């Protein structure tokens, strides 16, 4: 789109801010934050039903381009994956997230 209209986009330009993921703990917080975001912003009542999320692919261990086993290994197991997502509170990483 940008190329067709000779313009640029701001996704990877300033003021784009990156924060280095430097721990497994922060990584699993981000995974949960991303999965729960559609519910937080009112796209769905339950984040687990959002069609465009990797949550179900990981949870059901579907064949996809997503590294489901690798991701699950950070959580330990499918029950831990589910439990972490259900209890996740984004206040723990709120200071790392730009105006959401």
C-alpha positions in Angstrom: 0.0 0.0 0.0 2.7 2.4 1.0 4.7 1.6 -2.2 1.7 2.1 -4.4 0.9 5.5 -3.0 4.6 6.6 -2.5 4.3 7.0 1.2 5.8 5.5 4.3 4.2 4.0 7.4 5.1 4.5 11.0 5.0 0.9 12.2 8.8 0.5 12.1 9.7 4.2 12.0 10.0 6.7 14.8 8.4 6.9 17.3 8.2 3.1 17.3 9.7 1.9 20.5 11.2 -1.6 20.9 11.8 -3.2 24.3 14.2 -6.1 24.4 12.7 -9.4 25.6 15.4 -10.4 28.0 13.8 -13.1 30.1 11.5 -16.1 29.8 9.2 -14.5 32.3 8.8 -11.4 30.2 8.3 -13.5 27.1 5.4 -15.5 28.6 3.9 -12.2 29.8 4.0 -10.8 26.3 2.5 -14.0 24.8 -0.4 -13.8 27.2 -0.8 -10.1 26.7 -1.0 -10.5 23.0 -3.5 -13.4 23.2 -5.8 -11.5 25.7 -5.7 -8.2 23.8 -8.7 -8.8 21.6 -10.9 -9.3 24.7 -9.4 -6.3 26.4 -10.3 -4.1 23.5 -13.8 -5.6 23.1 -13.4 -7.5 19.8 -14.6 -10.7 21.6 -16.1 -11.6 24.9 -13.6 -14.4 25.5 -10.0 -14.1 24.0 -10.0 -17.9 23.4 -12.6 -17.5 20.7 -10.8 -14.9 18.7 -10.2 -16.4 15.2 -7.1 -14.5 14.3 -5.1 -15.5 17.4 -2.4 -18.1 17.7 -3.9 -19.1 21.1 -5.9 -22.0 19.7 -3.1 -23.3 17.5 -0.8 -23.4 20.5 -3.4 -24.8 22.8 -4.6 -27.5 20.4 -1.1 -28.1 19.1 -2.2 -27.7 15.5 0.2 -27.9 12.7 1.1 -24.4 11.7 4.1 -22.1 11.2 3.9 -21.3 14.9 6.4 -23.1 17.1 3.8 -24.6 19.3 6.0 -27.0 21.2 8.6 -24.3 21.8 6.0 -21.9 23.0 4.4 -24.5 25.3 7.8 -25.3 26.7 8.1 -21.8 28.2 4.8 -22.4 30.0 5.6 -26.0 31.0 2.4 -27.7 29.8 -1.0 -27.1 28.2 -2.7 -26.8 31.7 -0.1 -24.2 32.7 -0.5 -22.4 29.4 -4.3 -22.2 30.1 -3.9 -21.2 33.7 -1.4 -18.5 33.0 -3.6 -16.9 30.4 -6.7 -17.0 32.6 -5.0 -15.4 35.6 -2.8 -13.0 33.6 -2.9 -9.4 34.7 -1.3 -6.9 32.3 -0.5 -4.5 35.1 2.8 -6.4 35.6 4.0 -5.1 32.2 1.9 -2.0 31.8 5.0 0.2 32.2 6.6 -1.5 29.2 3.6 -0.9 26.9 2.9 2.3 25.1 -0.5 3.8 25.4 -2.7 0.8 24.7 
